[in-house]
Amino acid sequence: RTVIRVDGRPFFTMGPRLLLSPPGSYVEACRQAAAAGFTAIGSIPASNGTLPLLHQLFDAAEDSGLLVVLMADPRQPRHGRYLADHFRHRPNLHSYCLPWFDERADMEELFVAQRDEIRAQDLFHPIWAMGGRARPTPQRLRLMDLFAASQDPWSAAAPDGPMAVGDRLAELARTAPAGGQRPLLCGSLPVFASPADRAAGLWSF
């Protein structure tokens, strides 16, 4: 029920992810996001195959005054370096979001390696990972420029449903290293789709 307001209007640091929007709709989708009060959007995964579409997305977002959270594609070799190579000079780049897989024992080492690939070229933009469903450790949080709690939209009917997001954010705040001034994001919050949206073939959440 508490909303940050700027000039009397609700302020959202990150808005929708344009994963399912066709490229021909990027301009209109970005305009709608900006009109709704969002200040940033999440991109489609960055790879050789999506590179032209990503530049279209960055252009459309810039025209609407939106920042872009650049999402890595783990299938792209050296995906950290790939992101920095192609996007570090974009004026509306918000941050780099790297993949994180709870089931990988070497995930911290992989994240650090890709983070360092970016840092070799870009010392300015934040680097972080959305994280999975595992409870974050203080060591993992120290690796992130931004803290993020994720909530799998498909688990909304499970015991760990939408109402658990607040609990997870509170836990993340308690676990975060003391004295940190880094922002805290809620990575994904399930919202039930309307019957019309479901009839149109969109996700249930």
Backbone torsions as a table, in degrees:
resi	resn	phi	psi	omega
1	ARG	NA	-7.4	179.0
2	THR	-99.2	126.7	-177.5
3	VAL	-126.7	131.0	173.0
4	ILE	-70.7	133.2	-179.2
5	ARG	-122.8	140.8	174.7
6	VAL	-122.9	121.2	-175.6
7	ASP	53.6	36.9	176.0
8	GLY	82.2	-2.3	-178.1
9	ARG	-110.1	146.3	177.5
10	PRO	-58.9	139.9	-177.0
11	PHE	-119.2	124.4	178.7
12	PHE	-119.4	127.3	-178.7
13	THR	-72.8	-30.5	-179.4
14	MET	-139.3	136.1	-177.9
15	GLY	-110.5	-146.1	-174.9
16	PRO	-71.8	156.8	173.6
17	ARG	-97.4	127.4	-173.7
18	LEU	-87.0	46.8	-175.1
19	LEU	-71.2	-38.1	-174.5
20	LEU	-100.5	0.1	-178.8
21	SER	-79.2	129.9	175.9
22	PRO	-67.3	147.9	-177.0
23	PRO	-53.3	-33.7	179.6
24	GLY	-66.8	-13.6	179.6
25	SER	-102.6	2.5	-175.8
26	TYR	-58.5	-44.7	-176.3
27	VAL	-61.8	-48.9	-178.1
28	GLU	-68.3	-39.7	179.4
29	ALA	-62.5	-41.2	178.9
30	CYS	-67.3	-39.5	177.9
31	ARG	-62.5	-42.0	180.0
32	GLN	-66.1	-41.0	179.2
33	ALA	-62.9	-43.8	179.7
34	ALA	-65.8	-40.6	180.0
35	ALA	-65.2	-28.4	179.4
36	ALA	-79.3	-7.1	177.4
37	GLY	104.9	-1.8	178.1
38	PHE	-71.7	151.4	179.2
39	THR	-112.7	-11.4	-179.1
40	ALA	-150.6	158.4	176.1
41	ILE	-131.5	158.9	174.1
42	GLY	-95.7	142.1	-174.7
43	SER	-88.4	172.1	165.6
44	ILE	-72.9	161.2	179.8
45	PRO	-62.1	139.0	-175.5
46	ALA	-89.7	122.8	177.1
47	SER	-154.4	176.7	177.3
48	ASN	-58.5	-37.6	-177.3
49	GLY	-71.6	-26.1	-177.2
50	THR	-105.0	1.7	-174.7
51	LEU	-55.4	-48.7	179.2
52	PRO	-61.6	-38.1	180.0
53	LEU	-66.8	-36.9	179.9
54	LEU	-64.6	-40.0	178.2
55	HIS	-66.9	-34.1	173.5
56	GLN	-62.9	-42.0	-179.5
57	LEU	-64.5	-44.5	178.3
58	PHE	-60.7	-40.7	179.3
59	ASP	-64.0	-45.6	-179.3
60	ALA	-64.3	-41.1	179.2
61	ALA	-65.5	-42.0	-179.9
62	GLU	-62.5	-39.8	179.0
63	ASP	-63.0	-27.0	179.6
64	SER	-97.6	4.3	179.1
65	GLY	76.0	24.2	-178.8
66	LEU	-101.5	144.1	169.0
67	LEU	-86.5	159.8	-178.5
68	VAL	-122.9	124.5	170.2
69	VAL	-84.8	113.4	-172.7
70	LEU	-86.0	117.9	-176.6
71	MET	-94.9	129.2	179.1
72	ALA	-78.8	155.2	171.4
73	ASP	-108.9	112.0	-175.8
74	PRO	-63.2	-16.1	178.2
75	ARG	-77.6	-13.3	179.0
76	GLN	-81.9	121.2	178.9
77	PRO	-57.3	138.3	-179.1
78	ARG	47.7	56.4	-172.5
79	HIS	-64.9	-27.3	176.9
80	GLY	-64.1	-48.9	178.8
81	ARG	-63.1	-37.6	-179.6
82	TYR	-60.1	-43.3	179.7
83	LEU	-61.1	-48.4	-177.3
84	ALA	-67.0	-39.4	-179.9
85	ASP	-55.5	-41.5	-170.3
86	HIS	-100.5	-18.6	-169.5
87	PHE	-130.8	-3.2	-174.7
88	ARG	-64.2	-22.9	-178.5
89	HIS	-92.2	-2.3	179.4
90	ARG	-69.0	125.9	-174.7
91	PRO	-66.3	-21.3	-178.6
92	ASN	-106.5	22.9	173.0
93	LEU	-73.3	123.9	179.1
94	HIS	-87.3	-54.5	-176.0
95	SER	-166.1	168.3	175.2
96	TYR	-103.4	127.1	176.3
97	CYS	-111.0	111.0	-178.8
98	LEU	-90.8	158.9	179.1
99	PRO	-72.5	155.7	175.0
100	TRP	-144.2	126.7	-179.4
101	PHE	-121.8	113.5	-177.3
102	ASP	-58.6	-32.5	-173.5
103	GLU	-76.4	-10.1	-179.8
104	ARG	-87.7	122.5	-179.0
105	ALA	-68.1	-26.6	-177.1
106	ASP	-100.5	23.3	-173.4
107	MET	-63.4	-40.8	-179.5
108	GLU	-61.7	-43.1	180.0
109	GLU	-64.5	-40.5	179.5
110	LEU	-65.5	-42.5	178.9
111	PHE	-61.3	-46.0	-178.4
112	VAL	-62.1	-40.9	-179.7
113	ALA	-61.6	-45.0	-179.3
114	GLN	-73.0	-34.7	175.6
115	ARG	-61.5	-43.1	-179.7
116	ASP	-67.0	-31.4	175.3
117	GLU	-61.4	-39.9	177.9
118	ILE	-70.6	-45.8	-176.1
119	ARG	-61.7	-25.2	177.3
120	ALA	-64.8	-20.4	-178.7
121	GLN	-118.9	-24.0	-172.2
122	ASP	-139.1	111.1	179.8
123	LEU	-99.3	2.6	-170.4
124	PHE	-101.3	-49.8	-170.5
125	HIS	-80.8	141.1	179.2
126	PRO	-63.6	151.3	177.3
127	ILE	-127.6	131.4	-176.3
128	TRP	-156.4	175.3	175.5
129	ALA	-134.6	144.6	-177.6
130	MET	-64.7	-36.0	-178.0
131	GLY	83.5	158.3	-179.7
132	GLY	-102.8	-144.4	-176.2
133	ARG	-92.9	-10.3	179.2
134	ALA	-70.4	149.8	179.0
135	ARG	-68.6	129.7	-177.7
136	PRO	-71.6	142.0	176.2
137	THR	-93.3	157.4	175.5
138	PRO	-55.9	-36.4	179.2
139	GLN	-62.5	-44.4	179.9
140	ARG	-64.1	-41.6	-179.1
141	LEU	-64.7	-31.2	178.7
142	ARG	-67.0	-18.8	-179.9
143	LEU	-80.1	-16.5	-170.1
144	MET	-99.5	140.4	170.9
145	ASP	-81.0	-25.0	175.0
146	LEU	-127.4	145.1	174.8
147	PHE	-96.6	138.6	-179.7
148	ALA	-141.2	134.4	173.5
149	ALA	-108.1	127.7	-177.7
150	SER	-102.1	151.1	175.9
151	GLN	-138.2	114.1	-179.2
152	ASP	-64.5	117.2	-177.5
153	PRO	-61.1	-25.3	-178.2
154	TRP	-77.3	-8.0	-179.7
155	SER	-98.1	12.0	-173.5
156	ALA	-62.6	-25.4	179.4
157	ALA	-93.7	-3.2	-177.9
158	ALA	-85.3	172.7	178.5
159	PRO	-54.5	-36.2	177.1
160	ASP	-90.4	69.1	-173.1
161	GLY	-90.9	-166.4	-174.8
162	PRO	-56.6	-34.8	-177.6
163	MET	-68.6	-16.0	-180.0
164	ALA	-77.8	-10.7	-178.2
165	VAL	-60.3	-44.4	179.7
166	GLY	-60.7	-40.0	178.1
167	ASP	-63.9	-40.5	-179.1
168	ARG	-68.0	-38.4	177.5
169	LEU	-64.4	-42.0	178.8
170	ALA	-63.4	-41.4	178.4
171	GLU	-63.9	-40.6	179.3
172	LEU	-62.4	-41.0	178.8
173	ALA	-63.8	-37.4	178.7
174	ARG	-70.4	-32.8	-176.0
175	THR	-81.3	-22.9	-175.3
176	ALA	-58.1	145.6	178.5
177	PRO	-55.2	140.4	-177.6
178	ALA	-63.1	143.2	175.7
179	GLY	81.2	0.8	-178.3
180	GLY	-73.1	144.7	178.3
181	GLN	-115.0	19.1	-176.0
182	ARG	-79.6	146.7	-179.0
183	PRO	-65.8	156.1	177.0
184	LEU	-116.2	124.2	-179.0
185	LEU	-113.3	148.5	166.8
186	CYS	-97.5	110.3	-170.3
187	GLY	-64.4	-41.0	-175.3
188	SER	-154.0	123.1	-178.9
189	LEU	-120.6	117.9	-177.9
190	PRO	-64.9	136.7	174.2
191	VAL	-131.7	125.5	-177.8
192	PHE	-65.7	132.4	178.1
193	ALA	-78.8	154.6	177.7
194	SER	-73.8	159.4	175.9
195	PRO	-55.8	-36.4	179.7
196	ALA	-65.0	-38.7	178.4
197	ASP	-65.0	-43.6	179.9
198	ARG	-65.1	-38.3	178.3
199	ALA	-64.2	-28.1	179.3
200	ALA	-81.8	-0.5	176.4
201	GLY	94.4	9.8	178.6
202	LEU	-80.8	166.4	-178.9
203	TRP	-61.6	157.9	-179.6
204	SER	-68.8	-26.2	-176.5
205	PHE	-123.3	NA	NA
